[in-house]
Amino acid sequence: MSGRKAVLVRISGRVQGVWYRGWTVERASALGLNGWVRNRADGTVEALFAGPADRVDAMLAACREGPPAAVVRDVAVEPAPDPGGGPFEQRATQ
């Protein structure tokens, strides 16, 4: 699909226990993105964002701030396969 972008993101800092995943689901859903978010055992949050490139970029910019209680230290981004349609969801910790 032309104009779509998909990225895998690893967010580090104080990002667990601060409502980061719930905030991510709300923001990504509002932007009409596909994908998922989950906590990782190492204390980071991992997410896959897919959709129109400008909306994915807007989500990445938002992730650098996060919800009010979060302290984001780094947002590592790499290209990912597009998961296609479907709602944005919260997944179990991995």
OpenMM code with the backbone's topology and positions (N, CA, C; nanometers):
from openmm import Vec3, app, unit

residues = "MET SER GLY ARG LYS ALA VAL LEU VAL ARG ILE SER GLY ARG VAL GLN GLY VAL TRP TYR ARG GLY TRP THR VAL GLU ARG ALA SER ALA LEU GLY LEU ASN GLY TRP VAL ARG ASN ARG ALA ASP GLY THR VAL GLU ALA LEU PHE ALA GLY PRO ALA ASP ARG VAL ASP ALA MET LEU ALA ALA CYS ARG GLU GLY PRO PRO ALA ALA VAL VAL ARG ASP VAL ALA VAL GLU PRO ALA PRO ASP PRO GLY GLY GLY PRO PHE GLU GLN ARG ALA THR GLN".split()
positions = [
    Vec3(0.0840, -0.1181, 0.0000),
    Vec3(0.0000, 0.0000, 0.0000),
    Vec3(0.0882, 0.1240, 0.0000),
    Vec3(0.0747, 0.2079, -0.0971),
    Vec3(0.1592, 0.3259, -0.1126),
    Vec3(0.1328, 0.4280, -0.0025),
    Vec3(0.2402, 0.4915, 0.0459),
    Vec3(0.2259, 0.5935, 0.1473),
    Vec3(0.2194, 0.5401, 0.2890),
    Vec3(0.2233, 0.4061, 0.3031),
    Vec3(0.2223, 0.3478, 0.4375),
    Vec3(0.3648, 0.3254, 0.4866),
    Vec3(0.3782, 0.3264, 0.6163),
    Vec3(0.5071, 0.3081, 0.6810),
    Vec3(0.4832, 0.2195, 0.8023),
    Vec3(0.5778, 0.1314, 0.8316),
    Vec3(0.5692, 0.0472, 0.9508),
    Vec3(0.7050, 0.0485, 1.0211),
    Vec3(0.7009, 0.0694, 1.1524),
    Vec3(0.8248, 0.0741, 1.2300),
    Vec3(0.8080, -0.0026, 1.3606),
    Vec3(0.9175, -0.0633, 1.4044),
    Vec3(0.9247, -0.1270, 1.5352),
    Vec3(1.0009, -0.0302, 1.6255),
    Vec3(0.9446, -0.0023, 1.7418),
    Vec3(0.9991, 0.1006, 1.8304),
    Vec3(1.0270, 0.0399, 1.9672),
    Vec3(1.1416, 0.0759, 2.0254),
    Vec3(1.1755, 0.0345, 2.1620),
    Vec3(1.1964, 0.1627, 2.2419),
    Vec3(1.1120, 0.1827, 2.3439),
    Vec3(1.1161, 0.3038, 2.4251),
    Vec3(1.1758, 0.2694, 2.5601),
    Vec3(1.2779, 0.3442, 2.6007),
    Vec3(1.3419, 0.3172, 2.7295),
    Vec3(1.3354, 0.4404, 2.8187),
    Vec3(1.3551, 0.4169, 2.9467),
    Vec3(1.3445, 0.5216, 3.0477),
    Vec3(1.2481, 0.4729, 3.1545),
    Vec3(1.1788, 0.5670, 3.2192),
    Vec3(1.0748, 0.5270, 3.3146),
    Vec3(0.9443, 0.5186, 3.2357),
    Vec3(0.9209, 0.3999, 3.1767),
    Vec3(0.8085, 0.3833, 3.0842),
    Vec3(0.7158, 0.2677, 3.1227),
    Vec3(0.7456, 0.1990, 3.2315),
    Vec3(0.6541, 0.0953, 3.2812),
    Vec3(0.5970, 0.1421, 3.4141),
    Vec3(0.4696, 0.1119, 3.4353),
    Vec3(0.4033, 0.1541, 3.5580),
    Vec3(0.3602, 0.3000, 3.5555),
    Vec3(0.3620, 0.3611, 3.4379),
    Vec3(0.3242, 0.5030, 3.4241),
    Vec3(0.2147, 0.5222, 3.3192),
    Vec3(0.1435, 0.4149, 3.2870),
    Vec3(0.0329, 0.4162, 3.1907),
    Vec3(0.0812, 0.4408, 3.0464),
    Vec3(0.2048, 0.4027, 3.0164),
    Vec3(0.2573, 0.4246, 2.8809),
    Vec3(0.1822, 0.3421, 2.7773),
    Vec3(0.1548, 0.2148, 2.8072),
    Vec3(0.0859, 0.1303, 2.7084),
    Vec3(-0.0557, 0.1800, 2.6813),
    Vec3(-0.1302, 0.2102, 2.7854),
    Vec3(-0.2665, 0.2597, 2.7661),
    Vec3(-0.2700, 0.3896, 2.6882),
    Vec3(-0.1774, 0.4776, 2.7205),
    Vec3(-0.1637, 0.6052, 2.6488),
    Vec3(-0.1317, 0.5799, 2.5012),
    Vec3(-0.0427, 0.4832, 2.4762),
    Vec3(-0.0043, 0.4504, 2.3386),
    Vec3(-0.1231, 0.3984, 2.2592),
    Vec3(-0.2027, 0.3102, 2.3184),
    Vec3(-0.3213, 0.2569, 2.2505),
    Vec3(-0.4160, 0.3719, 2.2148),
    Vec3(-0.4393, 0.4624, 2.3084),
    Vec3(-0.5295, 0.5751, 2.2815),
    Vec3(-0.4773, 0.6636, 2.1691),
    Vec3(-0.3491, 0.6999, 2.1762),
    Vec3(-0.2919, 0.7898, 2.0750),
    Vec3(-0.2878, 0.7240, 1.9376),
    Vec3(-0.2390, 0.6005, 1.9312),
    Vec3(-0.2276, 0.5306, 1.8030),
    Vec3(-0.3660, 0.5069, 1.7418),
    Vec3(-0.4629, 0.4707, 1.8242),
    Vec3(-0.5993, 0.4494, 1.7745),
    Vec3(-0.6581, 0.5790, 1.7203),
    Vec3(-0.6350, 0.6896, 1.7910),
    Vec3(-0.6848, 0.8201, 1.7465),
    Vec3(-0.6235, 0.8596, 1.6118),
    Vec3(-0.5006, 0.8161, 1.5883),
    Vec3(-0.4325, 0.8455, 1.4609),
    Vec3(-0.4693, 0.7458, 1.3512),
    Vec3(-0.5467, 0.6435, 1.3866),
    Vec3(-0.5873, 0.5438, 1.2880),
    Vec3(-0.4767, 0.4464, 1.2508),
    Vec3(-0.3829, 0.4238, 1.3433),
    Vec3(-0.2707, 0.3339, 1.3145),
    Vec3(-0.3060, 0.1889, 1.3470),
    Vec3(-0.2355, 0.0979, 1.2831),
    Vec3(-0.2437, -0.0449, 1.3108),
    Vec3(-0.1190, -0.0822, 1.3895),
    Vec3(-0.1272, -0.1946, 1.4631),
    Vec3(-0.0096, -0.2438, 1.5334),
    Vec3(-0.0402, -0.2820, 1.6759),
    Vec3(0.0617, -0.2724, 1.7616),
    Vec3(0.0503, -0.3176, 1.8995),
    Vec3(0.1553, -0.2520, 1.9874),
    Vec3(0.1349, -0.2655, 2.1195),
    Vec3(0.2320, -0.2179, 2.2182),
    Vec3(0.2371, -0.3198, 2.3307),
    Vec3(0.3558, -0.3376, 2.3909),
    Vec3(0.3704, -0.4298, 2.5041),
    Vec3(0.4898, -0.3886, 2.5887),
    Vec3(0.4844, -0.4265, 2.7165),
    Vec3(0.6011, -0.4137, 2.8033),
    Vec3(0.6964, -0.5269, 2.7705),
    Vec3(0.8239, -0.5024, 2.7961),
    Vec3(0.9239, -0.6081, 2.7831),
    Vec3(0.9855, -0.6325, 2.9200),
    Vec3(1.0319, -0.7542, 2.9405),
    Vec3(1.0882, -0.7942, 3.0695),
    Vec3(1.2083, -0.7084, 3.1097),
    Vec3(1.2760, -0.6463, 3.0131),
    Vec3(1.3943, -0.5645, 3.0437),
    Vec3(1.3584, -0.4228, 3.0882),
    Vec3(1.2292, -0.3921, 3.1007),
    Vec3(1.1876, -0.2605, 3.1477),
    Vec3(1.1541, -0.1613, 3.0381),
    Vec3(1.1724, -0.2006, 2.9120),
    Vec3(1.1377, -0.1121, 2.8013),
    Vec3(0.9941, -0.1383, 2.7568),
    Vec3(0.9450, -0.0515, 2.6716),
    Vec3(0.8167, -0.0702, 2.6048),
    Vec3(0.8472, -0.0858, 2.4565),
    Vec3(0.7843, -0.1839, 2.3932),
    Vec3(0.8037, -0.2104, 2.2506),
    Vec3(0.6708, -0.1904, 2.1789),
    Vec3(0.6766, -0.1307, 2.0608),
    Vec3(0.5543, -0.1075, 1.9843),
    Vec3(0.5810, -0.1214, 1.8360),
    Vec3(0.4765, -0.1607, 1.7639),
    Vec3(0.4798, -0.1644, 1.6185),
    Vec3(0.3716, -0.0681, 1.5707),
    Vec3(0.4120, 0.0327, 1.4952),
    Vec3(0.3187, 0.1306, 1.4404),
    Vec3(0.3168, 0.1181, 1.2895),
    Vec3(0.1971, 0.1132, 1.2313),
    Vec3(0.1843, 0.1064, 1.0855),
    Vec3(0.0671, 0.1920, 1.0426),
    Vec3(0.0866, 0.2620, 0.9305),
    Vec3(-0.0197, 0.3465, 0.8764),
    Vec3(0.0399, 0.4507, 0.7851),
    Vec3(-0.0374, 0.5550, 0.7538),
    Vec3(0.0158, 0.6627, 0.6696),
    Vec3(0.1426, 0.7202, 0.7319),
    Vec3(0.2439, 0.7425, 0.6501),
    Vec3(0.3755, 0.7842, 0.6998),
    Vec3(0.3685, 0.9060, 0.7913),
    Vec3(0.2877, 1.0055, 0.7564),
    Vec3(0.2821, 1.1264, 0.8395),
    Vec3(0.2227, 1.0975, 0.9770),
    Vec3(0.1286, 1.0042, 0.9842),
    Vec3(0.0683, 0.9694, 1.1138),
    Vec3(0.1631, 0.8855, 1.1982),
    Vec3(0.2390, 0.7970, 1.1330),
    Vec3(0.3407, 0.7197, 1.2062),
    Vec3(0.4447, 0.8161, 1.2626),
    Vec3(0.4870, 0.9130, 1.1827),
    Vec3(0.5855, 1.0112, 1.2296),
    Vec3(0.5309, 1.0923, 1.3466),
    Vec3(0.4020, 1.1270, 1.3418),
    Vec3(0.3400, 1.2010, 1.4522),
    Vec3(0.3391, 1.1166, 1.5792),
    Vec3(0.3145, 0.9868, 1.5656),
    Vec3(0.3149, 0.8976, 1.6814),
    Vec3(0.4551, 0.8856, 1.7391),
    Vec3(0.5552, 0.8776, 1.6530),
    Vec3(0.6935, 0.8688, 1.7005),
    Vec3(0.7308, 0.9942, 1.7786),
    Vec3(0.6885, 1.1100, 1.7302),
    Vec3(0.7158, 1.2350, 1.8017),
    Vec3(0.6476, 1.2329, 1.9382),
    Vec3(0.5237, 1.1834, 1.9434),
    Vec3(0.4511, 1.1749, 2.0707),
    Vec3(0.5205, 1.0788, 2.1672),
    Vec3(0.5746, 0.9690, 2.1156),
    Vec3(0.6418, 0.8695, 2.2002),
    Vec3(0.7639, 0.9277, 2.2703),
    Vec3(0.8261, 1.0273, 2.2100),
    Vec3(0.9444, 1.0884, 2.2711),
    Vec3(0.9063, 1.1677, 2.3962),
    Vec3(0.7791, 1.2052, 2.4077),
    Vec3(0.7275, 1.2739, 2.5269),
    Vec3(0.6603, 1.1742, 2.6199),
    Vec3(0.5686, 1.0933, 2.5665),
    Vec3(0.4963, 0.9955, 2.6462),
    Vec3(0.3922, 1.0599, 2.7356),
    Vec3(0.3263, 0.9776, 2.8180),
    Vec3(0.2271, 1.0310, 2.9115),
    Vec3(0.2966, 1.1122, 3.0219),
    Vec3(0.2201, 1.1913, 3.0979),
    Vec3(0.2814, 1.2832, 3.1955),
    Vec3(0.3790, 1.2197, 3.2952),
    Vec3(0.3515, 1.0992, 3.3446),
    Vec3(0.4377, 1.0384, 3.4467),
    Vec3(0.5628, 0.9714, 3.3884),
    Vec3(0.5699, 0.9582, 3.2572),
    Vec3(0.6837, 0.8898, 3.1939),
    Vec3(0.8064, 0.9811, 3.1862),
    Vec3(0.9226, 0.9176, 3.1899),
    Vec3(1.0488, 0.9857, 3.1630),
    Vec3(1.1157, 0.9057, 3.0518),
    Vec3(1.1041, 0.9543, 2.9285),
    Vec3(1.1562, 0.8825, 2.8122),
    Vec3(1.3032, 0.9173, 2.7931),
    Vec3(1.3876, 0.8153, 2.7941),
    Vec3(1.5316, 0.8346, 2.7748),
    Vec3(1.5703, 0.8167, 2.6282),
    Vec3(1.5072, 0.7184, 2.5611),
    Vec3(1.5446, 0.6915, 2.4217),
    Vec3(1.4280, 0.6267, 2.3488),
    Vec3(1.4180, 0.6561, 2.2201),
    Vec3(1.3211, 0.5916, 2.1321),
    Vec3(1.4000, 0.5383, 2.0129),
    Vec3(1.4219, 0.4073, 2.0101),
    Vec3(1.4950, 0.3426, 1.9005),
    Vec3(1.3933, 0.2946, 1.7974),
    Vec3(1.4166, 0.3308, 1.6711),
    Vec3(1.3209, 0.3012, 1.5642),
    Vec3(1.3896, 0.2222, 1.4540),
    Vec3(1.3220, 0.1157, 1.4064),
    Vec3(1.3729, 0.0410, 1.2910),
    Vec3(1.2554, 0.0047, 1.2001),
    Vec3(1.2801, -0.0075, 1.0693),
    Vec3(1.1728, -0.0475, 0.9776),
    Vec3(1.1192, -0.1854, 1.0148),
    Vec3(0.9913, -0.2084, 0.9863),
    Vec3(0.9284, -0.3364, 1.0188),
    Vec3(0.8314, -0.3754, 0.9088),
    Vec3(0.7969, -0.5041, 0.9003),
    Vec3(0.6950, -0.5468, 0.8046),
    Vec3(0.5597, -0.4876, 0.8439),
    Vec3(0.4823, -0.4460, 0.7460),
    Vec3(0.3496, -0.3896, 0.7702),
    Vec3(0.2538, -0.5011, 0.8106),
    Vec3(0.1896, -0.4902, 0.9286),
    Vec3(0.0980, -0.5955, 0.9720),
    Vec3(-0.0380, -0.5899, 0.9030),
    Vec3(-0.0612, -0.4872, 0.8221),
    Vec3(-0.1908, -0.4737, 0.7558),
    Vec3(-0.2936, -0.4125, 0.8482),
    Vec3(-0.4206, -0.4348, 0.8182),
    Vec3(-0.5290, -0.3738, 0.8937),
    Vec3(-0.5496, -0.4325, 1.0307),
    Vec3(-0.6518, -0.3847, 1.0969),
    Vec3(-0.6850, -0.4313, 1.2307),
    Vec3(-0.6643, -0.3223, 1.3320),
    Vec3(-0.7276, -0.3350, 1.4482),
    Vec3(-0.7158, -0.2315, 1.5511),
    Vec3(-0.5784, -0.2326, 1.6165),
    Vec3(-0.5419, -0.1195, 1.6750),
    Vec3(-0.4184, -0.1111, 1.7526),
    Vec3(-0.4468, -0.1747, 1.8870),
    Vec3(-0.3573, -0.2655, 1.9328),
    Vec3(-0.3867, -0.3407, 2.0546),
    Vec3(-0.2720, -0.3429, 2.1525),
    Vec3(-0.3079, -0.3680, 2.2780),
    Vec3(-0.2080, -0.3871, 2.3829),
    Vec3(-0.1847, -0.5366, 2.3964),
    Vec3(-0.0592, -0.5760, 2.3977),
    Vec3(-0.0242, -0.7187, 2.4084),
    Vec3(0.0396, -0.7472, 2.5444),
    Vec3(0.0487, -0.8751, 2.5757),
    Vec3(0.1084, -0.9177, 2.7031),
    Vec3(0.2593, -0.8921, 2.7028),
    Vec3(0.3141, -0.8766, 2.8208),
    Vec3(0.4577, -0.8570, 2.8373),
    Vec3(0.5346, -0.9735, 2.7759),
    Vec3(0.6457, -0.9411, 2.7134),
    Vec3(0.7316, -1.0470, 2.6568),
    Vec3(0.8697, -1.0349, 2.7155),
] * unit.nanometer
topology = app.Topology()
chain = topology.addChain("A")
for resn in residues:
    res = topology.addResidue(resn, chain)
    for name in ("N", "CA", "C"):
        topology.addAtom(name, app.Element.getBySymbol(name[0]), res)
